[in-house]
Structure formats: C-alpha cells, structure tokens
Amino acid sequence: MAEYKKPVTELEFEQNFAQKKPLMNPTEAFYESSRCLFCYDAPCMNACPTHIDIPLFIKQIHTGNITGAAKTIFEANWLGNACGKVCPTSELCEGACVYEGQNVPVIQIGRLQHFATAQTMDNDITLFHPGPDNGRKVAIIGAGPAGIACACELRTMGYSVDIYEAKDKPSGLTIYGVAPYKITNEEVLDEMDYLQQQLGYNVFYHSPITSAEQLKKLEAEYDALFLGVGLGGTATLNLPGEDKENVVGAVEFIEDLRMHHHEIDVPDTVVVIGGGNTAVDAASESAKMGAENVMLAYRRSKEEMGAYVFEYQFAKTAGVKGLFSVSPVEIVGDEKATGVKFIRTQNINGKLENIEGSEFVVPCELVIKATGQAKQGGFLSLIEGLKMDDRQRIVVNMANYQTTNPKYFAGGDAVNGGAEVVNGAYDGKMAALGIEDWLNSK
C-alpha cells in the first residue's frame, strides 16, 4: 500500500509535500540562535560556497536585529532566502558545525537563514538600491540563479541590466528543478520579486536566444554579456524502447510537477533509472504523489550513488525501494512501457561488468530517466571564440569567470556541469565583479 494518498486537490498536494524546513517562529529562532558558539574560525562560513558570515547573522538574529541579519545574508548570497531551504546544509555549513559528532544537534543554520530573510521580505524592508548609473549595459542570457545573482550585483554598481529568459518564470533550477518539499513556488517567486523591485533589472520572458544573428545584435548593443544558460533536458540513454510515451526524463517530470502540482497523474508503479540527487528527488516525488511501488534502480552499489546519503534516506521514508548493481538493457512493451529489462552488474578491479545471463524485468507503468542532463553545446557553438572542454562545459578564467571570448562571462551549471543553487549564485556574483574589473581596465 502506498505511503501517501494520491492528491486530488491543492491542499492534499501541500500536505503530501510538507516542507522539510518549515519557517521558524521568532521564539524558535531566538532559542536556536542562542545555541551558536560564534566560533572565531567559523568552519560553517568556510563550508558555505558564498561565504556568508554565519556567526554574524546568527548573532544579529539573537540580538533582535533581523533586518541586519538579512542584509548580511543577501550581501553574500543574492538567493539567500531560497538557499536557506534548498541548500544541502548537512553537507555544507551545518555539516561543518563544531557540534557535529558531539552528540549535540548542530545549529539549524539553513532555517535561521530562511527566517531572517523571510521576515525582511514579508515586511517589504528595502535593503538595497541601484548604484549611480555608470552608462554601461550588460545582457544576461538566462534568469537562473547565476543570472539573477549577476544582475543584482551589477545593478548595485550602476549597470543597466537586461535578462533574456526562454521560459515564463525566473530562478531557473530553483523553481523548475527543485523538489516541492524543499521550497514552494510562492517562496521562490517572492524572493525574485523582492530583488527585482529593489534593484530594477529588466527580465524579458519567452525570449530565447537561439541564433548567431541574435547574439551579434546583443554584442553590438551591450558592453558585456553573461551566459547563465544552465543545462538542457534529460540526456538520452540510447536504449531500445526509450521513445515509448510513458518514458520521461526526470528534469521534465520534476518541472511538470512543480508547475501543475495535483493535476499530474502518477501511476501506481514507477521505475526511476539513476543514482544521483535528481533521481532520488524524482523517486521521492513519485511516492508522495501516491505511487504504490517506486523502484530506484542504479547500475552501481548503494555506496557508490552520487546522491547525498540524507536524500536517499528521505526517499526511503517516503516508501522508495532501492535496486542496485543493475544496468538497464531495454524498455519493454508495445506503444507504452510495461517494464524495464535490467542486467545485473559487478565491479571487477574497479571496472563495471555485466553478469551474463542475469537479465530480468521490473514491471512498471512509468519510467523516469534520471541519467544526467544534456549540455548546451549547440547554442554555445554559435559564439565565436568560445571554448568548451571535453564535457561541453564553458571554459572560464576562474579568477573572474571570463570566457575565451573576452566579451562573454559565464557561470552556473553551464560552467560547473551541474551543481547546487548556491554555486550558481556565487558564480553570478563573481562574474559581475569580473565584468566590472574588465570594463574598467579597458
């Protein structure tokens, strides 16, 4: 029997996808902040990709300076509210807390971060203003975490900023690719509105940049360009039967769920192929949508999964089952998939090998492929002089995020190959500083 009832109303959807990190109330925040030791060497701060001054903002919360805490957070990380909820804090700041391993609960840094920023946003407190107009213009392609962070930082320095976004909502991965139990659509878009209202950058939605002619026009009109294009759709497996109608990519599945909630119908039996965080998210979401039997199948052992341990443990509590050391051979069925044929694998001296004659079929009504995302190589090849590495990632100077075409800067998943929202936010901010230095040196 399924752990969760299939949601048929928005209320039931919200109940099934109750937030993993609910908003603290002021009393909870006061007592939690009182537990911080305000370490002089701040290992939590060093573990944060954006290097937020965590002891400072926690001290500000404890002394009642909530606005000051929010400013400390946003000055380091323009997506500070979202990251308080979606960051894998147990792998980053909280994982570095000195209480870790001492039989004492670590400080709930993520929830404190979300508390301070949410309070400031809800009260519509202005923290930032655009800098004096410097007469320069920057175009940003992609309104994801990197693009938004780049825009915010540039506006504080007086740049005119236009963002060109192919979809109809900002924040990229944060709203389209993060599991609904980590953050709600409303929370994501509230932060986007808050930043745009204060800093005044422009976003042109439904405005994909797809041709060399469009790029040339942007190059002529702007002093610099930032590429925050992220990654593409789910990569193909090149399996027989992959084109059947009930075979979907995990990226597309999660986006559809984020946009349509309880309107999505997930059948009773689901197989998710993959072992990364996206695979685990897709499996958890399937279970929370009422699927009775969700199988997460990975070609290597459980210990070799790319997913965080805490994410897999969370999936198991939702009812997801694991099937390890199996590799997909074929998706079986006629027009619709009725199952996935696997072959068992073994690790021989570090090399993964199939075990001959060990094929078997797992029946299912939905197959979700979580096997990585395609790169944006086709689009990026339109930019003259832009170098990519052998994995189709944009090559940048990590000191300033400038590409091999000096007018272009880049950050986020298109550079790192796929990481967290917080990494994109850091890249975007650093690229903005790189753009400033480059233009001032010309």
ZIRA-V786267 format. One record per backbone hydrogen bond with DSSP energy under -0.5 kcal/mol. CO is the residue of the C=O (numbers start at 1). NH is the residue of the N-H. E is the energy in kcal/mol with one decimal. If there is no record, write none. Layout:
co=CO nh=NH e=E
co=CO nh=NH e=E
//
This chain:
co=9 nh=13 e=-2.0
co=10 nh=14 e=-2.5
co=11 nh=15 e=-2.0
co=12 nh=16 e=-2.4
co=13 nh=17 e=-2.3
co=15 nh=18 e=-1.1
co=19 nh=22 e=-0.5
co=25 nh=29 e=-2.4
co=26 nh=30 e=-2.3
co=27 nh=31 e=-2.3
co=28 nh=32 e=-2.6
co=29 nh=33 e=-2.5
co=30 nh=34 e=-1.3
co=31 nh=35 e=-0.6
co=32 nh=35 e=-1.2
co=33 nh=36 e=-1.1
co=42 nh=46 e=-1.7
co=43 nh=47 e=-1.4
co=44 nh=48 e=-0.7
co=45 nh=48 e=-0.7
co=48 nh=51 e=-1.5
co=52 nh=54 e=-2.0
co=53 nh=57 e=-2.2
co=54 nh=58 e=-2.3
co=55 nh=59 e=-2.1
co=56 nh=60 e=-2.4
co=57 nh=61 e=-2.1
co=58 nh=62 e=-2.4
co=59 nh=63 e=-1.8
co=60 nh=65 e=-2.6
co=61 nh=64 e=-1.7
co=64 nh=66 e=-1.4
co=65 nh=69 e=-2.0
co=66 nh=70 e=-2.4
co=67 nh=71 e=-2.2
co=68 nh=72 e=-2.3
co=69 nh=73 e=-2.0
co=70 nh=74 e=-2.9
co=71 nh=75 e=-2.5
co=72 nh=76 e=-0.8
co=73 nh=76 e=-0.8
co=73 nh=77 e=-2.5
co=77 nh=80 e=-1.5
co=79 nh=83 e=-2.7
co=80 nh=84 e=-1.2
co=81 nh=85 e=-0.5
co=82 nh=85 e=-1.6
co=82 nh=86 e=-2.8
co=83 nh=87 e=-1.6
co=87 nh=89 e=-2.2
co=88 nh=91 e=-2.2
co=88 nh=92 e=-0.9
co=89 nh=94 e=-1.0
co=89 nh=95 e=-1.7
co=92 nh=96 e=-1.0
co=93 nh=96 e=-0.9
co=94 nh=97 e=-0.9
co=97 nh=100 e=-1.9
co=99 nh=102 e=-2.1
co=99 nh=104 e=-0.8
co=107 nh=109 e=-2.2
co=108 nh=112 e=-2.1
co=109 nh=113 e=-2.6
co=110 nh=114 e=-2.4
co=111 nh=115 e=-2.3
co=112 nh=116 e=-2.2
co=113 nh=117 e=-2.0
co=114 nh=118 e=-2.6
co=115 nh=119 e=-2.3
co=116 nh=120 e=-1.7
co=117 nh=121 e=-2.4
co=118 nh=122 e=-3.0
co=119 nh=123 e=-1.5
co=120 nh=125 e=-2.3
co=121 nh=124 e=-1.8
co=124 nh=126 e=-0.5
co=136 nh=160 e=-2.7
co=137 nh=223 e=-2.5
co=137 nh=224 e=-1.0
co=138 nh=162 e=-2.0
co=139 nh=226 e=-2.6
co=140 nh=142 e=-0.8
co=140 nh=164 e=-3.0
co=141 nh=228 e=-2.5
co=143 nh=171 e=-3.4
co=144 nh=148 e=-2.9
co=145 nh=149 e=-2.2
co=146 nh=150 e=-2.3
co=147 nh=151 e=-2.3
co=148 nh=152 e=-2.5
co=149 nh=153 e=-2.2
co=150 nh=154 e=-2.4
co=151 nh=155 e=-2.2
co=152 nh=156 e=-1.6
co=153 nh=157 e=-0.7
co=154 nh=157 e=-0.9
co=154 nh=159 e=-2.1
co=155 nh=131 e=-3.0
co=155 nh=158 e=-1.5
co=158 nh=134 e=-2.4
co=159 nh=161 e=-0.5
co=160 nh=138 e=-2.6
co=161 nh=202 e=-2.5
co=162 nh=140 e=-2.8
co=163 nh=165 e=-0.6
co=163 nh=204 e=-3.3
co=164 nh=142 e=-2.2
co=165 nh=207 e=-3.0
co=167 nh=206 e=-2.0
co=171 nh=145 e=-0.5
co=171 nh=174 e=-2.1
co=172 nh=175 e=-1.1
co=172 nh=176 e=-2.7
co=173 nh=177 e=-2.3
co=173 nh=178 e=-0.7
co=179 nh=182 e=-2.0
co=179 nh=183 e=-0.9
co=181 nh=20 e=-2.8
co=184 nh=188 e=-1.9
co=185 nh=189 e=-2.6
co=186 nh=190 e=-2.3
co=187 nh=191 e=-1.6
co=188 nh=192 e=-1.8
co=189 nh=193 e=-2.6
co=190 nh=194 e=-2.3
co=191 nh=195 e=-2.2
co=192 nh=196 e=-2.3
co=193 nh=197 e=-2.6
co=194 nh=198 e=-1.3
co=195 nh=199 e=-2.5
co=196 nh=200 e=-2.6
co=198 nh=130 e=-0.5
co=202 nh=163 e=-2.9
co=203 nh=205 e=-0.7
co=204 nh=165 e=-2.6
co=208 nh=210 e=-0.7
co=211 nh=215 e=-1.8
co=212 nh=216 e=-2.4
co=213 nh=217 e=-2.0
co=214 nh=218 e=-2.1
co=215 nh=219 e=-2.7
co=216 nh=220 e=-1.8
co=217 nh=221 e=-1.6
co=218 nh=222 e=-2.1
co=224 nh=139 e=-2.0
co=225 nh=409 e=-2.6
co=226 nh=141 e=-2.8
co=226 nh=228 e=-0.7
co=227 nh=411 e=-1.8
co=228 nh=144 e=-0.5
co=233 nh=374 e=-3.4
co=239 nh=242 e=-1.7
co=240 nh=331 e=-2.9
co=241 nh=244 e=-1.5
co=244 nh=247 e=-1.4
co=246 nh=367 e=-2.3
co=248 nh=369 e=-3.1
co=249 nh=253 e=-2.4
co=250 nh=254 e=-2.8
co=251 nh=255 e=-2.1
co=252 nh=256 e=-2.4
co=253 nh=257 e=-2.2
co=254 nh=258 e=-2.6
co=255 nh=259 e=-2.0
co=256 nh=260 e=-2.1
co=257 nh=261 e=-2.3
co=260 nh=263 e=-2.4
co=261 nh=264 e=-1.8
co=264 nh=266 e=-0.7
co=265 nh=267 e=-0.5
co=268 nh=292 e=-0.5
co=268 nh=293 e=-3.0
co=269 nh=365 e=-2.3
co=269 nh=366 e=-0.9
co=270 nh=295 e=-2.8
co=271 nh=273 e=-0.5
co=271 nh=368 e=-2.8
co=272 nh=274 e=-0.6
co=272 nh=297 e=-3.2
co=273 nh=370 e=-2.9
co=275 nh=306 e=-0.7
co=275 nh=307 e=-2.1
co=276 nh=280 e=-2.1
co=277 nh=281 e=-2.5
co=278 nh=282 e=-2.5
co=279 nh=283 e=-2.2
co=280 nh=284 e=-2.7
co=281 nh=285 e=-2.8
co=282 nh=286 e=-2.0
co=283 nh=287 e=-2.1
co=284 nh=288 e=-2.4
co=285 nh=289 e=-1.2
co=286 nh=291 e=-1.9
co=287 nh=290 e=-1.7
co=293 nh=270 e=-2.7
co=293 nh=295 e=-0.5
co=294 nh=296 e=-0.5
co=294 nh=321 e=-2.8
co=295 nh=272 e=-3.2
co=295 nh=297 e=-0.7
co=296 nh=323 e=-2.9
co=297 nh=274 e=-2.7
co=298 nh=325 e=-0.6
co=298 nh=326 e=-1.9
co=300 nh=325 e=-2.3
co=301 nh=304 e=-1.0
co=302 nh=305 e=-1.4
co=308 nh=312 e=-1.9
co=309 nh=313 e=-2.5
co=310 nh=314 e=-1.9
co=311 nh=315 e=-2.1
co=312 nh=316 e=-2.2
co=313 nh=317 e=-1.7
co=314 nh=318 e=-1.0
co=315 nh=318 e=-0.6
co=315 nh=320 e=-2.2
co=316 nh=319 e=-1.3
co=319 nh=294 e=-0.5
co=321 nh=296 e=-3.2
co=323 nh=298 e=-2.5
co=325 nh=345 e=-2.7
co=327 nh=343 e=-2.1
co=329 nh=240 e=-0.6
co=330 nh=332 e=-0.7
co=330 nh=341 e=-3.4
co=332 nh=338 e=-2.7
co=332 nh=339 e=-1.1
co=335 nh=245 e=-1.3
co=336 nh=334 e=-0.6
co=338 nh=364 e=-1.7
co=339 nh=332 e=-1.8
co=340 nh=342 e=-0.5
co=340 nh=362 e=-2.6
co=341 nh=329 e=-3.5
co=341 nh=330 e=-1.4
co=342 nh=360 e=-2.1
co=343 nh=327 e=-2.8
co=344 nh=355 e=-3.1
co=346 nh=348 e=-0.8
co=346 nh=353 e=-3.0
co=347 nh=349 e=-0.7
co=348 nh=351 e=-1.8
co=351 nh=348 e=-3.2
co=353 nh=346 e=-2.6
co=354 nh=356 e=-0.8
co=355 nh=358 e=-1.6
co=360 nh=342 e=-3.3
co=361 nh=363 e=-0.6
co=362 nh=340 e=-2.1
co=366 nh=271 e=-2.4
co=367 nh=248 e=-2.8
co=367 nh=369 e=-0.5
co=368 nh=273 e=-2.8
co=368 nh=370 e=-0.6
co=369 nh=250 e=-3.2
co=372 nh=235 e=-2.9
co=374 nh=232 e=-3.4
co=376 nh=380 e=-2.6
co=377 nh=381 e=-1.9
co=379 nh=382 e=-1.8
co=380 nh=383 e=-1.5
co=382 nh=384 e=-0.6
co=383 nh=386 e=-1.6
co=385 nh=387 e=-0.6
co=387 nh=395 e=-2.4
co=389 nh=392 e=-1.9
co=393 nh=389 e=-2.5
co=394 nh=396 e=-0.5
co=395 nh=404 e=-0.6
co=396 nh=398 e=-0.8
co=397 nh=400 e=-1.6
co=397 nh=401 e=-3.4
co=397 nh=402 e=-0.7
co=401 nh=410 e=-2.2
co=402 nh=397 e=-2.5
co=404 nh=406 e=-0.7
co=405 nh=408 e=-2.6
co=407 nh=225 e=-2.5
co=408 nh=403 e=-2.7
co=409 nh=227 e=-3.0
co=411 nh=414 e=-0.5
co=412 nh=415 e=-1.9
co=412 nh=416 e=-2.7
co=413 nh=417 e=-2.0
co=414 nh=394 e=-2.6
co=420 nh=424 e=-1.6
co=421 nh=425 e=-2.2
co=422 nh=426 e=-1.9
co=423 nh=427 e=-2.4
co=424 nh=428 e=-2.5
co=425 nh=429 e=-1.8
co=426 nh=430 e=-2.5
co=427 nh=431 e=-2.5
co=428 nh=432 e=-1.9
co=429 nh=433 e=-1.8
co=430 nh=434 e=-2.0
co=431 nh=435 e=-2.7
co=432 nh=436 e=-2.2
co=433 nh=437 e=-2.2
co=434 nh=438 e=-2.6
co=435 nh=439 e=-2.8
co=436 nh=440 e=-2.0
co=437 nh=441 e=-1.3
co=438 nh=442 e=-0.8
co=439 nh=442 e=-0.5
//
